[in-house]
């Protein structure tokens, strides 16, 4: 199986892939709303992908990009300074620039 192959998440409820994809697309669109207009010279690519290996998908999808931006939800205090598992995996295997943005 390819690392970037889409794998639906398992849940205790009935899983409708098309509904999950629509919701993921809506959340991603809301998260980046207004940034493309504010910085028209920057190319923004957004893709909502269901996977069990987010670091591999991010790394593979960003190959050749000038910058990959990932988030990290520090839990406050000392742990808030640390990278999460996905951002750590992306940074440690990146071939291009990576920015890790912490949630405040």
Backbone bond lengths (Angstrom), bond angles and torsions (degrees), N, CA, C in turn:
res aa  C-N    CA-C-N  psi(-1)  N-CA   C-N-CA  omega(-1)  CA-C   N-CA-C  phi
1 X - - - 1.449 - - 1.527 108.75 -
2 X 1.315 117.03 131.67 1.454 123.59 177.54 1.524 109.00 -65.09
3 X 1.347 116.50 140.55 1.466 120.97 -179.06 1.516 112.01 -58.90
4 X 1.330 116.96 -29.39 1.462 120.39 -176.51 1.524 112.63 -94.28
5 X 1.326 117.89 2.44 1.453 120.05 179.68 1.513 109.11 -63.40
6 X 1.311 115.55 136.64 1.449 120.29 -177.28 1.521 109.99 -75.31
7 X 1.329 116.00 128.55 1.452 122.29 179.73 1.520 107.56 -124.43
8 X 1.338 118.18 119.36 1.466 119.36 -179.76 1.519 111.28 -62.65
9 X 1.321 115.33 143.01 1.463 120.63 177.26 1.523 109.37 -72.54
10 X 1.302 116.21 142.99 1.464 121.16 177.64 1.515 108.36 -88.17
11 X 1.288 117.40 134.03 1.463 121.62 177.00 1.524 108.72 -135.43
12 X 1.322 115.31 167.57 1.457 119.43 178.32 1.530 110.77 -78.06
13 X 1.322 117.66 -16.44 1.458 122.12 179.14 1.522 109.36 -96.35
14 X 1.307 115.24 167.56 1.465 120.64 176.50 1.528 108.20 -62.21
15 X 1.300 117.66 133.53 1.460 122.64 -174.95 1.516 110.12 -104.73
16 X 1.318 116.96 120.23 1.462 123.22 175.85 1.524 107.72 -110.58
17 X 1.334 118.08 102.54 1.473 120.55 -176.19 1.527 114.03 -54.16
18 X 1.321 118.22 -40.11 1.461 119.63 -177.63 1.519 111.27 -67.24
19 X 1.353 117.56 -34.96 1.464 120.04 177.64 1.524 110.75 -70.11
20 X 1.319 116.14 -41.79 1.461 119.87 178.36 1.525 110.43 -63.26
21 X 1.330 117.38 -39.66 1.460 120.85 178.97 1.527 110.84 -65.22
22 X 1.329 117.27 -42.65 1.469 120.72 177.79 1.528 111.33 -61.24
23 X 1.320 116.78 -43.26 1.465 120.79 -180.00 1.528 110.77 -66.70
24 X 1.325 116.87 -41.80 1.471 120.32 177.99 1.521 110.23 -63.18
25 X 1.324 117.70 -43.56 1.471 121.20 178.01 1.521 110.86 -60.47
26 X 1.346 116.63 -41.44 1.469 121.05 179.90 1.531 111.02 -64.53
27 X 1.332 116.57 -43.52 1.468 120.21 -179.59 1.527 112.10 -65.39
28 X 1.319 116.64 -41.54 1.468 120.07 179.08 1.525 109.90 -66.37
29 X 1.325 117.65 -44.07 1.468 121.18 178.81 1.530 110.91 -59.72
30 X 1.328 116.91 -42.08 1.469 120.90 179.14 1.522 111.04 -65.30
31 X 1.323 117.03 -37.80 1.466 121.03 -177.78 1.525 112.52 -66.66
32 X 1.320 117.86 -31.05 1.468 120.42 -177.09 1.527 112.74 -107.64
33 X 1.330 116.69 5.95 1.466 120.87 -178.17 1.524 111.28 -55.38
34 X 1.301 115.77 131.48 1.458 121.98 176.20 1.515 115.10 90.18
35 X 1.329 118.68 -22.00 1.461 120.53 -176.74 1.521 112.30 -70.75
36 X 1.310 118.97 -37.49 1.463 121.16 179.41 1.530 110.35 -64.63
37 X 1.315 116.80 -37.96 1.463 120.49 178.59 1.529 110.94 -70.83
38 X 1.316 116.48 -36.71 1.462 121.14 -178.74 1.526 111.44 -70.51
39 X 1.331 116.94 -33.35 1.468 122.46 -179.60 1.525 109.96 -127.40
40 X 1.339 117.53 74.40 1.469 120.88 -174.07 1.535 114.01 -65.95
41 X 1.320 119.24 -19.01 1.464 121.17 -179.82 1.528 112.79 -84.16
42 X 1.323 116.87 -5.55 1.466 121.34 -179.59 1.528 108.59 -100.35
43 X 1.315 116.26 128.73 1.461 120.92 178.03 1.521 109.13 -82.98
44 X 1.298 115.89 125.36 1.459 122.00 -179.53 1.517 108.83 -113.01
45 X 1.315 115.97 125.62 1.466 121.16 174.98 1.510 107.76 -115.53
46 X 1.309 117.10 129.71 1.457 119.46 178.12 1.517 109.08 -128.37
47 X 1.322 114.63 133.08 1.457 121.50 -178.96 1.520 108.32 -143.91
48 X 1.296 116.81 124.75 1.457 121.32 174.64 1.527 107.12 -98.01
49 X 1.324 115.92 117.07 1.461 121.41 -175.14 1.522 109.66 -128.61
50 X 1.307 116.68 130.91 1.470 121.76 175.25 1.526 107.85 -85.84
51 X 1.316 116.65 126.33 1.458 120.31 -178.90 1.518 110.70 -157.63
52 X 1.311 115.53 159.81 1.456 120.76 172.69 1.522 110.60 -98.02
53 X 1.329 116.51 0.65 1.464 121.39 179.89 1.525 110.36 -133.69
54 X 1.345 117.49 71.23 1.466 120.03 -175.86 1.521 113.29 -61.75
55 X 1.322 119.52 -35.54 1.468 121.33 -179.37 1.521 110.58 -63.10
56 X 1.327 117.32 -42.62 1.466 120.92 179.94 1.526 111.04 -65.98
57 X 1.333 117.07 -41.18 1.463 120.58 179.05 1.525 110.21 -64.29
58 X 1.332 116.85 -45.86 1.463 120.32 178.80 1.525 111.42 -60.83
59 X 1.307 116.76 -47.99 1.460 121.85 -178.90 1.522 110.74 -61.02
60 X 1.322 117.61 -48.22 1.459 121.21 -178.10 1.528 111.87 -68.29
61 X 1.323 117.13 -39.56 1.466 121.00 -179.38 1.517 112.67 -68.76
62 X 1.319 116.48 -28.42 1.465 120.63 -176.64 1.522 113.48 -92.09
63 X 1.328 117.58 3.42 1.468 120.03 -179.39 1.525 109.48 -55.77
64 X 1.311 116.36 124.60 1.462 121.93 179.43 1.518 114.78 86.06
65 X 1.326 117.85 -5.37 1.467 120.63 178.29 1.523 109.10 -73.69
66 X 1.293 117.15 152.55 1.458 120.94 177.28 1.514 112.52 -70.80
67 X 1.342 116.64 -30.25 1.459 121.23 -177.26 1.520 109.30 -158.45
68 X 1.316 115.71 133.83 1.463 122.16 172.47 1.521 106.53 -110.10
69 X 1.323 116.88 126.68 1.458 121.96 179.06 1.523 107.89 -108.92
70 X 1.338 115.85 124.39 1.463 121.27 177.59 1.520 108.50 -125.54
71 X 1.305 116.39 156.25 1.453 121.30 179.13 1.509 111.42 -100.08
72 X 1.320 115.38 162.77 1.458 121.89 174.93 1.514 107.31 -145.73
73 X 1.330 116.44 124.44 1.466 121.23 -177.64 1.510 110.60 -95.68
74 X 1.316 117.81 72.38 1.465 119.93 177.54 1.507 110.36 -53.68
75 X 1.286 116.27 144.95 1.467 120.79 -176.77 1.517 112.61 -95.47
76 X 1.337 117.12 21.27 1.453 120.39 177.08 1.519 112.57 89.24
77 X 1.321 115.65 161.59 1.458 121.15 179.74 1.522 111.73 58.65
78 X 1.315 116.28 -146.25 1.460 121.23 -178.72 1.522 112.03 -62.06
79 X 1.339 117.23 -39.41 1.461 119.87 -178.73 1.522 111.73 -65.03
80 X 1.330 117.12 -24.61 1.455 120.80 177.96 1.512 113.20 -67.51
81 X 1.314 117.04 -17.64 1.463 121.20 178.48 1.523 112.32 -85.51
82 X 1.314 116.86 -11.35 1.460 122.01 -175.92 1.524 111.62 -89.48
83 X 1.323 115.10 157.61 1.449 120.59 175.11 1.518 109.64 -82.96
84 X 1.322 116.24 148.18 1.453 120.44 173.28 1.521 109.93 -77.94
85 X 1.316 116.64 176.13 1.462 120.13 -175.83 1.517 112.24 -64.62
86 X 1.333 118.20 -39.51 1.464 120.59 -179.31 1.521 110.48 -71.19
87 X 1.330 117.66 -49.74 1.463 119.06 -178.87 1.528 111.34 -63.51
88 X 1.322 117.73 -36.33 1.467 120.61 177.67 1.533 110.79 -64.06
89 X 1.329 117.46 -43.86 1.464 121.08 179.31 1.522 111.35 -65.56
90 X 1.330 117.11 -39.69 1.465 120.52 179.13 1.526 110.17 -64.65
91 X 1.334 116.74 -48.31 1.465 120.76 -178.65 1.527 111.44 -62.63
92 X 1.324 117.21 -41.71 1.459 119.36 -175.77 1.521 113.49 -71.92
93 X 1.327 118.74 -19.37 1.462 121.35 -179.79 1.525 113.22 -116.17
94 X 1.305 117.82 8.94 1.464 121.46 -176.07 1.525 111.53 -73.61
95 X 1.317 114.76 143.50 1.464 120.32 173.79 1.526 110.55 -106.46
96 X 1.338 116.80 -10.25 1.460 122.55 178.63 1.532 108.63 -124.87
97 X 1.316 116.38 -178.13 1.466 122.01 -177.36 1.536 110.89 -69.15
98 X 1.339 115.12 140.89 1.455 122.33 178.23 1.525 108.22 -131.16
99 X 1.326 116.35 132.88 1.472 122.00 173.24 1.524 107.06 -112.52
100 X 1.330 116.36 127.10 1.464 121.12 177.32 1.521 107.15 -104.81
101 X 1.319 116.09 119.40 1.452 122.07 -177.11 1.520 108.00 -106.39
102 X 1.339 115.84 125.74 1.459 120.89 -179.94 1.517 109.90 -91.25
103 X 1.318 116.13 142.39 1.456 122.47 176.52 1.516 108.22 -78.04
104 X 1.319 117.33 135.76 1.464 121.01 178.11 1.481 111.16 -107.04
